[in-house]
Amino acid sequence: MGRKAKRTADPISQGLQKLFQSVADEAIPEEFMALLDQIDAKAAENPAPIGSPPGVEETE
Amino acid sequence: MNPADDSRVFRAELVAVIPSLRSFARGLCGNRDLADDLAQEALVKAWAARDSYRPGTNFKAWIYTILRNHFYSISRRASRFAAWDPDLAARTLVSPADQGTALHMADLERGLGLLPIDQREALVLITTQGLSYEDAASVMGCAVGTIKSRVSRARAALTRFLDGADAVAPALAAGQREVDSVS
C-alpha cells in the first residue's frame, strides 16, 4: 500500500482537512443510492466474479 | 467467494467510498453539481470495470483513478470542468462554523482554487484524502517524487497567499490558466 504521507499539524493541513471533511460528512444524495440500486439490479441479471477476466471461470 | 457475494462486497465498497469520492471530486473541479456527476459516473465506471479490481488492493485509489480519468476526459471536451472558479468554490466547499480556526476558510478555499490543478490535486489527495504518496502517485500517474514536489509547491504557494501576499494571486491564477490551456 505504501508509506502513509506524513501527517502534520500545520494550519493549512488542518484547514483543508476541515473543509473536505465537511463535504464527506454531508448526507449522501438519494440519487447515489438509486444509482447503486440500479447497479444491484444489473448485478442480479449478470453476475460475474470479481477479479476474473470476463468470460473466464474461477478455478479456485 | 461466489459472484453474489462478490457483488455484495463490491457494493459495500462503493457505498463506503461515496463520501470521500464526492469530497475528492469537489476538490478536483470545485463545483458541487459537477462533482456529484463525476462521482456518480465513477461509480458506474467502477462497476463496469470491477473485473479489473484486485481485492485487497487500495479500493479508494482505484476508484479515484477512474474518477480522475473521467474528469480529464471530459475536461478536454468542456473547459468549464478544468477551471476551478474560486468564488464558486467558496460557496461549494462548506466552511465549518469554527471561528477559532487559525485560518480564514474562505481565503483557504480561494487560494486552493488558484493553485495549478496538478498541485491542487496532489495536495488534496495527500492532505485530505488519506492517501500515501505511493497511492497518490498511482492515481495521478506520476512518480512519488513528483507528488512530493507538487505538494511542497502547493503548500508554499498557499502559505504565501494566506500570508496576505495578494500579489501572489495573479501568479497562481496564471499557473491555472497555463494548465487549463493544456487541458
gemmi code that builds the backbone of each chain (N, CA, C; Angstrom):
import gemmi

chains = {
    "A": [
        ("MET", (0.808, -1.204, 0.000), (0.000, 0.000, 0.000), (0.849, 1.265, 0.000)),
        ("GLY", (2.100, 1.122, 0.500), (2.955, 2.282, 0.509), (2.903, 3.009, 1.834)),
        ("ARG", (3.907, 3.838, 1.993), (4.015, 4.586, 3.235), (3.000, 5.719, 3.258)),
        ("LYS", (2.366, 5.887, 4.404), (1.422, 6.982, 4.564), (2.161, 8.311, 4.535)),
        ("ALA", (1.528, 9.286, 3.893), (2.117, 10.610, 3.883), (2.202, 11.131, 5.320)),
        ("LYS", (3.254, 11.843, 5.596), (3.448, 12.371, 6.935), (2.315, 13.338, 7.288)),
        ("ARG", (1.697, 13.073, 8.418), (0.608, 13.932, 8.860), (1.169, 15.052, 9.733)),
        ("THR", (0.983, 16.248, 9.309), (1.491, 17.371, 10.077), (0.321, 18.175, 10.596)),
        ("ALA", (0.575, 18.914, 11.629), (-0.479, 19.696, 12.264), (-0.419, 21.153, 11.821)),
        ("ASP", (0.124, 21.387, 10.636), (0.225, 22.768, 10.187), (-1.161, 23.315, 9.874)),
        ("PRO", (-1.326, 24.632, 9.952), (-2.653, 25.239, 9.767), (-3.270, 24.931, 8.414)),
        ("ILE", (-2.452, 24.866, 7.370), (-3.007, 24.593, 6.039), (-3.612, 23.190, 6.000)),
        ("SER", (-2.881, 22.210, 6.509), (-3.416, 20.842, 6.521), (-4.683, 20.766, 7.350)),
        ("GLN", (-4.651, 21.386, 8.510), (-5.833, 21.344, 9.373), (-7.029, 21.995, 8.701)),
        ("GLY", (-6.786, 23.143, 8.073), (-7.876, 23.838, 7.407), (-8.446, 23.037, 6.256)),
        ("LEU", (-7.573, 22.455, 5.445), (-8.039, 21.657, 4.320), (-8.812, 20.427, 4.800)),
        ("GLN", (-8.299, 19.809, 5.853), (-8.990, 18.631, 6.374), (-10.393, 18.989, 6.850)),
        ("LYS", (-10.535, 20.133, 7.477), (-11.870, 20.551, 7.930), (-12.783, 20.823, 6.747)),
        ("LEU", (-12.239, 21.494, 5.752), (-13.043, 21.817, 4.573), (-13.569, 20.563, 3.894)),
        ("PHE", (-12.668, 19.623, 3.660), (-13.066, 18.438, 2.899), (-13.832, 17.442, 3.757)),
        ("GLN", (-13.573, 17.451, 5.048), (-14.352, 16.572, 5.918), (-15.807, 17.021, 5.943)),
        ("SER", (-16.000, 18.328, 5.848), (-17.377, 18.829, 5.846), (-18.138, 18.327, 4.628)),
        ("VAL", (-17.437, 18.159, 3.516), (-18.084, 17.591, 2.324), (-18.363, 16.107, 2.543)),
        ("ALA", (-17.374, 15.415, 3.068), (-17.536, 13.969, 3.284), (-18.622, 13.673, 4.314)),
        ("ASP", (-18.861, 14.622, 5.206), (-19.866, 14.412, 6.242), (-21.286, 14.691, 5.757)),
        ("GLU", (-21.415, 15.267, 4.573), (-22.750, 15.537, 4.043), (-23.513, 14.223, 3.857)),
        ("ALA", (-24.818, 14.305, 4.006), (-25.633, 13.129, 3.717), (-25.474, 12.757, 2.245)),
        ("ILE", (-25.423, 11.465, 1.983), (-25.292, 11.010, 0.595), (-26.599, 11.291, -0.139)),
        ("PRO", (-26.533, 12.038, -1.247), (-27.756, 12.329, -2.003), (-28.465, 11.052, -2.438)),
        ("GLU", (-29.786, 11.144, -2.506), (-30.588, 9.961, -2.820), (-30.234, 9.357, -4.170)),
        ("GLU", (-29.836, 10.230, -5.106), (-29.571, 9.695, -6.448), (-28.392, 8.716, -6.451)),
        ("PHE", (-27.511, 8.862, -5.475), (-26.393, 7.919, -5.403), (-26.896, 6.525, -5.033)),
        ("MET", (-27.799, 6.491, -4.046), (-28.306, 5.183, -3.635), (-29.190, 4.587, -4.726)),
        ("ALA", (-29.928, 5.450, -5.420), (-30.752, 4.960, -6.527), (-29.864, 4.361, -7.611)),
        ("LEU", (-28.744, 5.017, -7.838), (-27.798, 4.512, -8.835), (-27.265, 3.142, -8.426)),
        ("LEU", (-26.951, 3.007, -7.156), (-26.448, 1.712, -6.679), (-27.526, 0.630, -6.760)),
        ("ASP", (-28.763, 1.039, -6.548), (-29.856, 0.068, -6.695), (-29.929, -0.431, -8.136)),
        ("GLN", (-29.748, 0.502, -9.068), (-29.734, 0.103, -10.478), (-28.578, -0.858, -10.754)),
        ("ILE", (-27.445, -0.542, -10.146), (-26.283, -1.420, -10.317), (-26.566, -2.802, -9.745)),
        ("ASP", (-27.225, -2.825, -8.588), (-27.597, -4.109, -7.979), (-28.485, -4.919, -8.906)),
        ("ALA", (-29.436, -4.214, -9.518), (-30.361, -4.900, -10.415), (-29.602, -5.513, -11.583)),
        ("LYS", (-28.646, -4.765, -12.102), (-27.833, -5.289, -13.203), (-26.996, -6.466, -12.742)),
        ("ALA", (-26.504, -6.368, -11.502), (-25.672, -7.454, -10.975), (-26.477, -8.746, -10.865)),
        ("ALA", (-27.743, -8.587, -10.481), (-28.593, -9.765, -10.350), (-28.844, -10.416, -11.706)),
        ("GLU", (-28.886, -9.559, -12.733), (-29.123, -10.074, -14.084), (-27.883, -10.748, -14.657)),
        ("ASN", (-26.715, -10.185, -14.312), (-25.487, -10.635, -14.951), (-24.350, -10.765, -13.945)),
        ("PRO", (-24.427, -11.741, -13.053), (-23.375, -11.895, -12.047), (-22.065, -12.349, -12.679)),
        ("ALA", (-20.976, -11.770, -12.201), (-19.644, -12.159, -12.691), (-18.670, -12.071, -11.532)),
        ("PRO", (-17.809, -13.032, -11.386), (-16.850, -12.993, -10.293), (-15.884, -11.828, -10.427)),
        ("ILE", (-15.666, -11.147, -9.310), (-14.732, -10.025, -9.309), (-13.310, -10.540, -9.326)),
        ("GLY", (-12.479, -9.906, -10.113), (-11.081, -10.284, -10.158), (-10.771, -11.261, -11.258)),
        ("SER", (-11.801, -11.701, -11.976), (-11.582, -12.610, -13.093), (-11.886, -11.886, -14.390)),
        ("PRO", (-11.110, -12.104, -15.411), (-11.410, -11.501, -16.697), (-12.781, -11.960, -17.173)),
        ("PRO", (-13.505, -11.118, -17.879), (-14.818, -11.509, -18.356), (-14.761, -12.807, -19.145)),
        ("GLY", (-15.677, -13.704, -18.832), (-15.776, -14.937, -19.594), (-14.857, -16.035, -19.121)),
        ("VAL", (-14.063, -15.771, -18.065), (-13.134, -16.789, -17.570), (-13.645, -17.344, -16.255)),
        ("GLU", (-13.742, -18.657, -16.160), (-14.239, -19.294, -14.949), (-13.181, -19.228, -13.855)),
        ("GLU", (-13.656, -19.070, -12.611), (-12.743, -19.139, -11.479), (-12.315, -20.583, -11.268)),
        ("THR", (-11.059, -20.801, -10.966), (-10.556, -22.157, -10.790), (-10.320, -22.496, -9.327)),
        ("GLU", (-10.412, -21.493, -8.429), (-10.154, -21.762, -7.015), (-11.456, -22.002, -6.265)),
    ],
    "B": [
        ("MET", (-15.244, -17.152, -3.135), (-16.453, -16.338, -2.975), (-17.286, -16.413, -4.254)),
        ("ASN", (-18.594, -16.633, -4.103), (-19.409, -16.733, -5.309), (-19.754, -15.345, -5.841)),
        ("PRO", (-20.237, -15.288, -7.077), (-20.497, -13.983, -7.693), (-21.446, -13.110, -6.895)),
        ("ALA", (-22.467, -13.713, -6.276), (-23.415, -12.912, -5.495), (-22.715, -12.259, -4.309)),
        ("ASP", (-21.840, -13.028, -3.643), (-21.082, -12.458, -2.526), (-20.131, -11.377, -3.026)),
        ("ASP", (-19.502, -11.649, -4.166), (-18.614, -10.653, -4.765), (-19.347, -9.337, -4.975)),
        ("SER", (-20.547, -9.438, -5.508), (-21.322, -8.238, -5.801), (-21.671, -7.486, -4.526)),
        ("ARG", (-22.037, -8.236, -3.499), (-22.378, -7.581, -2.227), (-21.166, -6.880, -1.632)),
        ("VAL", (-20.039, -7.549, -1.683), (-18.817, -6.938, -1.145), (-18.447, -5.705, -1.948)),
        ("PHE", (-18.567, -5.824, -3.267), (-18.202, -4.696, -4.123), (-19.158, -3.527, -3.890)),
        ("ARG", (-20.442, -3.814, -3.742), (-21.400, -2.746, -3.479), (-21.074, -2.048, -2.159)),
        ("ALA", (-20.733, -2.848, -1.154), (-20.378, -2.264, 0.145), (-19.164, -1.343, 0.015)),
        ("GLU", (-18.216, -1.750, -0.816), (-17.036, -0.900, -1.046), (-17.457, 0.403, -1.712)),
        ("LEU", (-18.372, 0.305, -2.673), (-18.832, 1.501, -3.374), (-19.552, 2.453, -2.413)),
        ("VAL", (-20.429, 1.904, -1.601), (-21.171, 2.748, -0.653), (-20.210, 3.432, 0.310)),
        ("ALA", (-19.256, 2.664, 0.787), (-18.327, 3.204, 1.784), (-17.463, 4.333, 1.223)),
        ("VAL", (-17.192, 4.272, -0.067), (-16.269, 5.246, -0.641), (-16.987, 6.507, -1.129)),
        ("ILE", (-18.309, 6.493, -1.177), (-19.042, 7.634, -1.738), (-18.694, 8.971, -1.063)),
        ("PRO", (-18.702, 9.068, 0.255), (-18.394, 10.363, 0.863), (-17.030, 10.928, 0.450)),
        ("SER", (-16.023, 10.089, 0.501), (-14.697, 10.589, 0.140), (-14.572, 10.792, -1.368)),
        ("LEU", (-15.310, 10.003, -2.136), (-15.294, 10.182, -3.592), (-15.893, 11.539, -3.964)),
        ("ARG", (-16.986, 11.905, -3.304), (-17.600, 13.226, -3.544), (-16.655, 14.332, -3.111)),
        ("SER", (-15.975, 14.110, -2.002), (-15.041, 15.106, -1.497), (-13.876, 15.312, -2.466)),
        ("PHE", (-13.321, 14.208, -2.958), (-12.214, 14.305, -3.903), (-12.667, 14.993, -5.191)),
        ("ALA", (-13.857, 14.632, -5.658), (-14.370, 15.248, -6.885), (-14.567, 16.745, -6.697)),
        ("ARG", (-15.049, 17.128, -5.521), (-15.248, 18.541, -5.214), (-13.908, 19.270, -5.251)),
        ("GLY", (-12.893, 18.626, -4.715), (-11.570, 19.241, -4.734), (-10.993, 19.346, -6.130)),
        ("LEU", (-11.422, 18.421, -6.986), (-10.887, 18.404, -8.347), (-11.508, 19.505, -9.200)),
        ("CYS", (-12.827, 19.653, -9.118), (-13.482, 20.590, -10.035), (-14.048, 21.821, -9.336)),
        ("GLY", (-14.207, 21.775, -8.003), (-14.660, 22.956, -7.294), (-16.115, 23.312, -7.513)),
        ("ASN", (-16.905, 22.362, -7.939), (-18.311, 22.635, -8.232), (-19.148, 21.467, -7.720)),
        ("ARG", (-20.082, 21.770, -6.842), (-20.852, 20.715, -6.177), (-21.573, 19.797, -7.179)),
        ("ASP", (-22.310, 20.398, -8.106), (-23.108, 19.577, -9.023), (-22.231, 18.758, -9.968)),
        ("LEU", (-21.216, 19.413, -10.500), (-20.321, 18.687, -11.403), (-19.578, 17.585, -10.653)),
        ("ALA", (-19.223, 17.888, -9.416), (-18.515, 16.892, -8.611), (-19.388, 15.659, -8.385)),
        ("ASP", (-20.655, 15.884, -8.100), (-21.543, 14.740, -7.887), (-21.765, 13.972, -9.187)),
        ("ASP", (-21.816, 14.695, -10.300), (-21.906, 13.996, -11.591), (-20.677, 13.120, -11.810)),
        ("LEU", (-19.513, 13.687, -11.501), (-18.268, 12.929, -11.648), (-18.275, 11.687, -10.755)),
        ("ALA", (-18.706, 11.886, -9.524), (-18.702, 10.770, -8.573), (-19.653, 9.664, -9.024)),
        ("GLN", (-20.825, 10.059, -9.506), (-21.778, 9.044, -9.961), (-21.251, 8.299, -11.188)),
        ("GLU", (-20.653, 9.042, -12.092), (-20.092, 8.395, -13.273), (-18.968, 7.441, -12.881)),
        ("ALA", (-18.204, 7.854, -11.874), (-17.120, 6.985, -11.402), (-17.683, 5.686, -10.824)),
        ("LEU", (-18.804, 5.780, -10.124), (-19.420, 4.568, -9.576), (-19.844, 3.622, -10.700)),
        ("VAL", (-20.451, 4.201, -11.732), (-20.899, 3.374, -12.856), (-19.705, 2.736, -13.554)),
        ("LYS", (-18.679, 3.545, -13.796), (-17.493, 3.031, -14.479), (-16.771, 1.990, -13.614)),
        ("ALA", (-16.760, 2.235, -12.312), (-16.111, 1.274, -11.415), (-16.836, -0.067, -11.469)),
        ("TRP", (-18.146, 0.006, -11.495), (-18.905, -1.246, -11.584), (-18.593, -1.971, -12.894)),
        ("ALA", (-18.580, -1.201, -13.969), (-18.318, -1.814, -15.279), (-16.917, -2.417, -15.339)),
        ("ALA", (-15.991, -1.821, -14.584), (-14.598, -2.270, -14.630), (-14.230, -3.115, -13.416)),
        ("ARG", (-15.250, -3.626, -12.704), (-14.966, -4.312, -11.434), (-14.070, -5.530, -11.591)),
        ("ASP", (-14.064, -6.093, -12.785), (-13.193, -7.253, -13.010), (-11.716, -6.889, -12.934)),
        ("SER", (-11.431, -5.596, -13.119), (-10.026, -5.181, -13.090), (-9.570, -4.843, -11.678)),
        ("TYR", (-10.519, -4.801, -10.738), (-10.132, -4.506, -9.361), (-9.672, -5.779, -8.662)),
        ("ARG", (-8.527, -5.676, -8.017), (-7.986, -6.808, -7.281), (-8.297, -6.643, -5.801)),
        ("PRO", (-9.171, -7.486, -5.250), (-9.489, -7.389, -3.821), (-8.220, -7.380, -2.972)),
        ("GLY", (-8.215, -6.519, -1.985), (-7.049, -6.401, -1.128), (-6.156, -5.243, -1.491)),
        ("THR", (-6.324, -4.729, -2.722), (-5.578, -3.537, -3.087), (-6.380, -2.307, -2.655)),
        ("ASN", (-5.811, -1.146, -2.828), (-6.430, 0.078, -2.333), (-7.622, 0.467, -3.205)),
        ("PHE", (-8.814, 0.187, -2.700), (-10.030, 0.447, -3.472), (-10.200, 1.939, -3.732)),
        ("LYS", (-9.890, 2.746, -2.714), (-10.063, 4.195, -2.870), (-9.172, 4.733, -3.987)),
        ("ALA", (-7.922, 4.315, -4.004), (-7.014, 4.777, -5.055), (-7.502, 4.306, -6.426)),
        ("TRP", (-8.036, 3.109, -6.462), (-8.527, 2.552, -7.728), (-9.681, 3.375, -8.276)),
        ("ILE", (-10.661, 3.682, -7.444), (-11.836, 4.402, -7.949), (-11.523, 5.897, -8.133)),
        ("TYR", (-10.582, 6.424, -7.361), (-10.154, 7.811, -7.593), (-9.521, 7.924, -8.989)),
        ("THR", (-8.766, 6.908, -9.366), (-8.140, 6.925, -10.687), (-9.208, 6.951, -11.772)),
        ("ILE", (-10.264, 6.170, -11.559), (-11.371, 6.154, -12.522), (-12.017, 7.533, -12.610)),
        ("LEU", (-12.286, 8.123, -11.451), (-12.922, 9.443, -11.437), (-12.028, 10.480, -12.111)),
        ("ARG", (-10.749, 10.423, -11.768), (-9.803, 11.393, -12.329), (-9.713, 11.251, -13.850)),
        ("ASN", (-9.624, 10.022, -14.322), (-9.547, 9.809, -15.767), (-10.785, 10.365, -16.462)),
        ("HIS", (-11.934, 10.158, -15.839), (-13.174, 10.682, -16.418), (-13.161, 12.201, -16.408)),
        ("PHE", (-12.693, 12.779, -15.314), (-12.614, 14.242, -15.203), (-11.771, 14.826, -16.331)),
        ("TYR", (-10.590, 14.264, -16.537), (-9.713, 14.824, -17.574), (-10.234, 14.515, -18.964)),
        ("SER", (-10.943, 13.423, -19.096), (-11.531, 13.103, -20.389), (-12.572, 14.146, -20.785)),
        ("ILE", (-13.443, 14.480, -19.839), (-14.475, 15.465, -20.186), (-13.905, 16.881, -20.175)),
        ("SER", (-12.820, 17.090, -19.432), (-12.199, 18.418, -19.422), (-11.677, 18.787, -20.801)),
        ("ARG", (-11.236, 17.778, -21.521), (-10.714, 18.056, -22.857), (-11.835, 18.502, -23.792)),
        ("ARG", (-13.055, 18.088, -23.446), (-14.185, 18.457, -24.305), (-14.900, 19.706, -23.804)),
        ("ALA", (-14.800, 19.960, -22.503), (-15.508, 21.107, -21.935), (-14.596, 21.800, -20.934)),
        ("SER", (-14.082, 22.937, -21.301), (-13.067, 23.597, -20.482), (-13.613, 24.008, -19.123)),
        ("ARG", (-14.943, 24.086, -18.988), (-15.505, 24.518, -17.713), (-15.147, 23.565, -16.586)),
        ("PHE", (-14.883, 22.309, -16.925), (-14.550, 21.353, -15.889), (-13.150, 21.592, -15.339)),
        ("ALA", (-12.280, 22.137, -16.172), (-10.890, 22.291, -15.749), (-10.683, 23.547, -14.923)),
        ("ALA", (-11.556, 24.519, -15.127), (-11.334, 25.801, -14.476), (-12.112, 25.891, -13.171)),
        ("TRP", (-11.402, 25.813, -12.086), (-11.995, 25.979, -10.761), (-12.339, 27.441, -10.619)),
        ("ASP", (-13.557, 27.741, -10.283), (-13.987, 29.106, -10.034), (-13.879, 29.353, -8.530)),
        ("PRO", (-12.900, 30.158, -8.100), (-12.691, 30.345, -6.671), (-13.932, 30.872, -5.952)),
        ("ASP", (-14.686, 31.755, -6.617), (-15.877, 32.290, -5.963), (-16.932, 31.204, -5.809)),
        ("LEU", (-17.046, 30.399, -6.851), (-17.992, 29.287, -6.780), (-17.527, 28.277, -5.747)),
        ("ALA", (-16.240, 28.036, -5.744), (-15.701, 27.076, -4.788), (-15.954, 27.514, -3.356)),
        ("ALA", (-15.879, 28.810, -3.131), (-16.100, 29.311, -1.780), (-17.524, 29.040, -1.321)),
        ("ARG", (-18.428, 28.900, -2.287), (-19.807, 28.585, -1.925), (-20.049, 27.083, -1.961)),
        ("THR", (-19.095, 26.360, -2.509), (-19.281, 24.924, -2.706), (-18.744, 24.124, -1.532)),
        ("LEU", (-17.518, 24.381, -1.179), (-16.950, 23.730, -0.013), (-17.519, 24.436, 1.209)),
        ("VAL", (-18.121, 23.692, 2.074), (-18.791, 24.297, 3.220), (-17.776, 24.602, 4.306)),
        ("SER", (-17.679, 25.853, 4.684), (-16.764, 26.219, 5.747), (-17.376, 25.849, 7.090)),
        ("PRO", (-16.666, 25.051, 7.864), (-17.184, 24.725, 9.189), (-17.317, 26.002, 10.023)),
        ("ALA", (-18.333, 26.020, 10.851), (-18.581, 27.219, 11.664), (-17.678, 27.219, 12.878)),
        ("ASP", (-16.392, 27.136, 12.622), (-15.414, 27.127, 13.703), (-14.608, 28.404, 13.613)),
        ("GLN", (-15.061, 29.405, 14.335), (-14.412, 30.694, 14.244), (-13.045, 30.696, 14.917)),
        ("GLY", (-12.753, 29.631, 15.684), (-11.477, 29.582, 16.356), (-10.353, 29.091, 15.473)),
        ("THR", (-10.695, 28.650, 14.261), (-9.671, 28.159, 13.356), (-8.723, 29.290, 12.980)),
        ("ALA", (-7.450, 28.957, 12.962), (-6.451, 29.992, 12.715), (-6.596, 30.590, 11.318)),
        ("LEU", (-6.984, 29.760, 10.372), (-7.085, 30.243, 9.004), (-8.498, 30.718, 8.701)),
        ("HIS", (-8.597, 31.660, 7.804), (-9.901, 32.023, 7.286), (-10.222, 31.030, 6.170)),
        ("MET", (-11.266, 30.265, 6.387), (-11.578, 29.202, 5.439), (-11.824, 29.729, 4.032)),
        ("ALA", (-12.475, 30.871, 3.957), (-12.760, 31.416, 2.618), (-11.463, 31.716, 1.881)),
        ("ASP", (-10.477, 32.233, 2.609), (-9.178, 32.518, 1.988), (-8.501, 31.223, 1.553)),
        ("LEU", (-8.620, 30.212, 2.397), (-8.013, 28.925, 2.071), (-8.639, 28.332, 0.808)),
        ("GLU", (-9.954, 28.420, 0.741), (-10.656, 27.908, -0.440), (-10.247, 28.665, -1.692)),
        ("ARG", (-10.158, 29.972, -1.535), (-9.795, 30.788, -2.692), (-8.370, 30.463, -3.143)),
        ("GLY", (-7.471, 30.357, -2.184), (-6.090, 30.033, -2.526), (-5.972, 28.665, -3.164)),
        ("LEU", (-6.733, 27.716, -2.648), (-6.716, 26.362, -3.214), (-7.168, 26.394, -4.672)),
        ("GLY", (-8.200, 27.184, -4.915), (-8.726, 27.264, -6.269), (-7.792, 27.946, -7.250)),
        ("LEU", (-6.871, 28.737, -6.714), (-5.936, 29.440, -7.591), (-4.692, 28.621, -7.911)),
        ("LEU", (-4.526, 27.504, -7.224), (-3.351, 26.666, -7.494), (-3.463, 26.017, -8.866)),
        ("PRO", (-2.337, 25.786, -9.524), (-2.357, 24.944, -10.726), (-2.997, 23.597, -10.381)),
        ("ILE", (-3.749, 23.069, -11.306), (-4.576, 21.906, -10.967), (-3.757, 20.700, -10.516)),
        ("ASP", (-2.554, 20.526, -11.079), (-1.768, 19.357, -10.669), (-1.308, 19.493, -9.216)),
        ("GLN", (-1.012, 20.731, -8.807), (-0.625, 20.949, -7.418), (-1.830, 20.803, -6.488)),
        ("ARG", (-2.949, 21.354, -6.906), (-4.158, 21.256, -6.088), (-4.552, 19.797, -5.874)),
        ("GLU", (-4.491, 19.033, -6.955), (-4.890, 17.632, -6.880), (-3.969, 16.847, -5.940)),
        ("ALA", (-2.676, 17.073, -6.072), (-1.726, 16.360, -5.205), (-1.936, 16.749, -3.744)),
        ("LEU", (-2.138, 18.027, -3.509), (-2.351, 18.493, -2.135), (-3.628, 17.901, -1.545)),
        ("VAL", (-4.684, 17.873, -2.337), (-5.957, 17.321, -1.857), (-5.820, 15.837, -1.558)),
        ("LEU", (-5.179, 15.101, -2.447), (-5.037, 13.651, -2.243), (-4.248, 13.337, -0.977)),
        ("ILE", (-3.167, 14.063, -0.776), (-2.293, 13.779, 0.366), (-2.853, 14.327, 1.667)),
        ("THR", (-3.349, 15.544, 1.621), (-3.732, 16.218, 2.861), (-5.136, 15.855, 3.332)),
        ("THR", (-6.039, 15.641, 2.383), (-7.441, 15.480, 2.799), (-8.007, 14.090, 2.543)),
        ("GLN", (-7.358, 13.288, 1.710), (-7.957, 12.003, 1.344), (-7.257, 10.807, 1.974)),
        ("GLY", (-6.212, 11.062, 2.727), (-5.554, 9.984, 3.453), (-4.765, 9.018, 2.594)),
        ("LEU", (-4.423, 9.434, 1.383), (-3.638, 8.550, 0.515), (-2.153, 8.666, 0.838)),
        ("SER", (-1.458, 7.563, 0.660), (0.001, 7.597, 0.772), (0.557, 8.298, -0.475)),
        ("TYR", (1.808, 8.701, -0.406), (2.432, 9.295, -1.592), (2.425, 8.291, -2.747)),
        ("GLU", (2.640, 7.028, -2.410), (2.670, 5.993, -3.446), (1.307, 5.862, -4.118)),
        ("ASP", (0.251, 5.838, -3.307), (-1.087, 5.712, -3.879), (-1.480, 6.967, -4.655)),
        ("ALA", (-1.090, 8.127, -4.138), (-1.385, 9.373, -4.859), (-0.668, 9.384, -6.207)),
        ("ALA", (0.567, 8.892, -6.206), (1.317, 8.825, -7.460), (0.645, 7.874, -8.435)),
        ("SER", (0.101, 6.793, -7.902), (-0.617, 5.846, -8.751), (-1.864, 6.490, -9.345)),
        ("VAL", (-2.592, 7.219, -8.526), (-3.808, 7.882, -9.004), (-3.472, 8.899, -10.092)),
        ("MET", (-2.416, 9.683, -9.863), (-2.083, 10.762, -10.794), (-1.171, 10.303, -11.928)),
        ("GLY", (-0.733, 9.066, -11.867), (0.089, 8.551, -12.954), (1.435, 9.224, -13.074)),
        ("CYS", (2.063, 9.473, -11.934), (3.387, 10.115, -11.957), (4.261, 9.502, -10.866)),
        ("ALA", (5.472, 10.001, -10.759), (6.406, 9.461, -9.775), (6.107, 10.008, -8.379)),
        ("VAL", (6.509, 9.238, -7.378), (6.310, 9.668, -5.994), (6.993, 11.019, -5.755)),
        ("GLY", (8.171, 11.171, -6.298), (8.896, 12.425, -6.136), (8.143, 13.607, -6.727)),
        ("THR", (7.421, 13.359, -7.809), (6.633, 14.424, -8.432), (5.493, 14.848, -7.511)),
        ("ILE", (4.869, 13.861, -6.882), (3.796, 14.172, -5.924), (4.353, 15.031, -4.791)),
        ("LYS", (5.480, 14.597, -4.250), (6.064, 15.349, -3.132), (6.391, 16.773, -3.551)),
        ("SER", (6.922, 16.920, -4.747), (7.267, 18.244, -5.245), (6.016, 19.103, -5.413)),
        ("ARG", (4.966, 18.521, -5.969), (3.727, 19.285, -6.186), (3.103, 19.702, -4.862)),
        ("VAL", (3.111, 18.796, -3.897), (2.543, 19.124, -2.583), (3.352, 20.233, -1.932)),
        ("SER", (4.658, 20.124, -2.036), (5.528, 21.133, -1.442), (5.291, 22.504, -2.073)),
        ("ARG", (5.206, 22.525, -3.407), (4.977, 23.805, -4.085), (3.586, 24.359, -3.778)),
        ("ALA", (2.621, 23.462, -3.659), (1.258, 23.904, -3.332), (1.219, 24.525, -1.940)),
        ("ARG", (1.882, 23.866, -1.005), (1.913, 24.400, 0.360), (2.594, 25.773, 0.397)),
        ("ALA", (3.696, 25.867, -0.316), (4.438, 27.124, -0.320), (3.594, 28.248, -0.926)),
        ("ALA", (2.914, 27.943, -2.020), (2.085, 28.955, -2.674), (0.912, 29.347, -1.790)),
        ("LEU", (0.292, 28.362, -1.157), (-0.836, 28.673, -0.271), (-0.377, 29.487, 0.930)),
        ("THR", (0.790, 29.149, 1.446), (1.317, 29.902, 2.581), (1.538, 31.362, 2.205)),
        ("ARG", (2.115, 31.571, 1.014), (2.340, 32.959, 0.564), (1.003, 33.676, 0.395)),
        ("PHE", (0.058, 32.965, -0.177), (-1.254, 33.565, -0.409), (-1.925, 33.933, 0.912)),
        ("LEU", (-1.863, 33.016, 1.871), (-2.545, 33.234, 3.144), (-1.819, 34.247, 4.018)),
        ("ASP", (-0.550, 34.455, 3.730), (0.198, 35.465, 4.465), (-0.183, 36.872, 4.024)),
        ("GLY", (-1.106, 36.913, 3.078), (-1.592, 38.221, 2.670), (-0.930, 38.755, 1.436)),
        ("ALA", (-0.155, 37.906, 0.798), (0.522, 38.355, -0.409), (-0.460, 38.287, -1.572)),
        ("ASP", (-1.345, 39.275, -1.626), (-2.350, 39.282, -2.678), (-1.714, 39.284, -4.056)),
        ("ALA", (-0.474, 39.783, -4.097), (0.206, 39.837, -5.388), (0.492, 38.439, -5.913)),
        ("VAL", (0.431, 37.464, -4.993), (0.686, 36.090, -5.414), (-0.474, 35.563, -6.242)),
        ("ALA", (-1.667, 36.068, -5.947), (-2.857, 35.524, -6.604), (-2.773, 35.547, -8.125)),
        ("PRO", (-2.366, 36.680, -8.721), (-2.281, 36.662, -10.182), (-1.321, 35.599, -10.700)),
        ("ALA", (-0.223, 35.410, -9.961), (0.747, 34.399, -10.395), (0.140, 33.006, -10.326)),
        ("LEU", (-0.600, 32.749, -9.242), (-1.258, 31.455, -9.125), (-2.284, 31.282, -10.224)),
        ("ALA", (-3.027, 32.357, -10.462), (-4.053, 32.281, -11.496), (-3.416, 32.052, -12.855)),
        ("ALA", (-2.262, 32.667, -13.075), (-1.571, 32.472, -14.347), (-1.190, 31.015, -14.515)),
        ("GLY", (-0.765, 30.411, -13.410), (-0.441, 28.995, -13.456), (-1.653, 28.166, -13.804)),
        ("GLN", (-2.797, 28.553, -13.241), (-4.037, 27.833, -13.527), (-4.392, 27.952, -15.001)),
        ("ARG", (-4.272, 29.174, -15.548), (-4.626, 29.362, -16.950), (-3.727, 28.536, -17.845)),
        ("GLU", (-2.445, 28.457, -17.435), (-1.497, 27.691, -18.225), (-1.914, 26.228, -18.277)),
        ("VAL", (-2.321, 25.705, -17.109), (-2.759, 24.315, -17.057), (-4.031, 24.137, -17.872)),
        ("ASP", (-4.970, 25.088, -17.713), (-6.237, 24.967, -18.424), (-6.033, 24.956, -19.932)),
        ("SER", (-5.057, 25.744, -20.386), (-4.854, 25.822, -21.818), (-4.325, 24.510, -22.378)),
        ("VAL", (-3.703, 23.723, -21.510), (-3.177, 22.430, -21.927), (-4.284, 21.389, -21.964)),
        ("SER", (-5.253, 21.545, -21.034), (-6.309, 20.545, -20.905), (-7.177, 20.476, -22.147)),
    ],
}
model = gemmi.Model(1)
for chain_id, residues in chains.items():
    chain = gemmi.Chain(chain_id)
    for i, (resn, *xyz) in enumerate(residues, 1):
        res = gemmi.Residue()
        res.name, res.seqid = resn, gemmi.SeqId(i, " ")
        for name, pos in zip(("N", "CA", "C"), xyz):
            atom = gemmi.Atom()
            atom.name, atom.element = name, gemmi.Element(name[0])
            atom.pos, atom.b_iso = gemmi.Position(*pos), 0.0
            res.add_atom(atom)
        chain.add_residue(res)
    model.add_chain(chain)
structure = gemmi.Structure()
structure.add_model(model)
structure.setup_entities()
